[in-house]
Amino acid sequence: MEDKFSSAKAMEDKYALLMYFVYILQSLKDNTKYVGLTINIKKRIKDHNNGKSKYTKGHMPWKLIWCCIFYNKTKAGKFEKYLKSGSGTSFMNKHLV
């Protein structure tokens, strides 16, 4: 028989919200900026700094300079794509970093 606490924990897990992080990294080597999207920000930054990303491998090490949390994957993806566009890069440089 389940107690109240394990039932509450199961319900909490069932309705847990996923968070989507749109993030901006800056290379400590050459100041290059990188925009990405992940659900696990700590692991993703670690991956970038361990050379597990083809694009960022040559610019290590990286530091997180900005991130934003979305609860909607589609909106997070659209914002990431925007930040990678010409006008989005201008917005990023003027308002975010």
C-alpha positions as CSV (number, residue, x, y, z in Angstrom):
1,M,0.0,0.0,0.0
2,E,1.3,3.5,-0.9
3,D,1.6,6.2,1.7
4,K,0.5,9.8,1.1
5,F,4.1,10.9,0.4
6,S,4.8,8.4,-2.4
7,S,1.4,9.1,-4.0
8,A,2.1,12.9,-3.9
9,K,5.6,12.3,-5.4
10,A,4.1,10.2,-8.2
11,M,1.6,12.9,-9.0
12,E,4.2,15.6,-8.9
13,D,6.4,13.6,-11.4
14,K,3.5,13.0,-13.7
15,Y,2.7,16.7,-14.0
16,A,6.3,18.0,-13.9
17,L,6.9,20.7,-16.5
18,L,9.8,20.5,-18.9
19,M,11.9,23.6,-19.1
20,Y,13.6,24.6,-22.3
21,F,16.7,26.8,-22.0
22,V,17.7,29.1,-24.8
23,Y,21.3,30.1,-23.9
24,I,24.2,32.2,-25.1
25,L,27.8,31.1,-24.5
26,Q,30.9,33.2,-25.0
27,S,34.3,31.7,-25.8
28,L,37.0,32.6,-23.3
29,K,39.5,31.9,-26.1
30,D,38.3,34.4,-28.8
31,N,35.0,35.9,-27.6
32,T,32.9,34.0,-30.1
33,K,29.2,33.8,-29.1
34,Y,27.1,30.6,-29.5
35,V,23.3,30.3,-29.2
36,G,21.7,27.0,-28.3
37,L,18.7,25.2,-26.9
38,T,18.6,22.5,-24.3
39,I,16.6,20.9,-21.5
40,N,19.7,20.4,-19.3
41,I,21.8,23.5,-19.2
42,K,24.5,22.2,-16.8
43,K,25.1,19.1,-19.0
44,R,25.1,21.1,-22.2
45,I,27.7,23.6,-21.0
46,K,29.8,20.7,-19.8
47,D,29.5,19.1,-23.2
48,H,30.6,22.3,-25.0
49,N,33.6,22.6,-22.7
50,N,34.5,18.9,-23.2
51,G,34.6,19.3,-27.0
52,K,31.4,17.3,-27.7
53,S,30.0,19.9,-30.1
54,K,31.5,20.1,-33.5
55,Y,31.0,23.9,-33.9
56,T,32.1,24.9,-30.4
57,K,35.0,22.5,-30.1
58,G,37.6,24.9,-31.5
59,H,36.6,27.8,-29.3
60,M,36.8,26.2,-25.9
61,P,36.5,27.1,-23.0
62,W,33.0,28.6,-22.9
63,K,31.1,30.6,-20.2
64,L,27.4,31.1,-20.0
65,I,26.6,34.8,-20.4
66,W,22.7,34.6,-20.8
67,C,19.8,32.2,-20.7
68,C,16.1,32.3,-20.7
69,I,13.6,29.6,-19.7
70,F,10.6,28.6,-21.8
71,Y,7.9,26.1,-20.9
72,N,6.9,25.7,-24.6
73,K,9.4,23.8,-26.9
74,T,8.1,25.5,-30.0
75,K,8.5,29.0,-28.7
76,A,12.0,28.2,-27.4
77,G,13.0,26.8,-30.8
78,K,11.6,29.9,-32.6
79,F,13.4,32.2,-30.2
80,E,16.7,30.3,-30.7
81,K,16.3,30.5,-34.5
82,Y,15.6,34.2,-34.2
83,L,18.7,34.9,-32.2
84,K,20.7,33.1,-34.9
85,S,19.3,35.3,-37.6
86,G,20.8,38.7,-38.6
87,S,18.2,40.8,-36.8
88,G,18.2,38.4,-33.8
89,T,22.0,38.7,-33.5
90,S,21.7,42.5,-33.5
91,F,18.9,42.3,-30.8
92,M,21.1,39.9,-28.8
93,N,24.1,42.2,-28.9
94,K,22.1,45.3,-28.1
95,H,19.7,44.0,-25.4
96,L,20.9,40.7,-24.0
97,V,24.7,40.6,-23.8
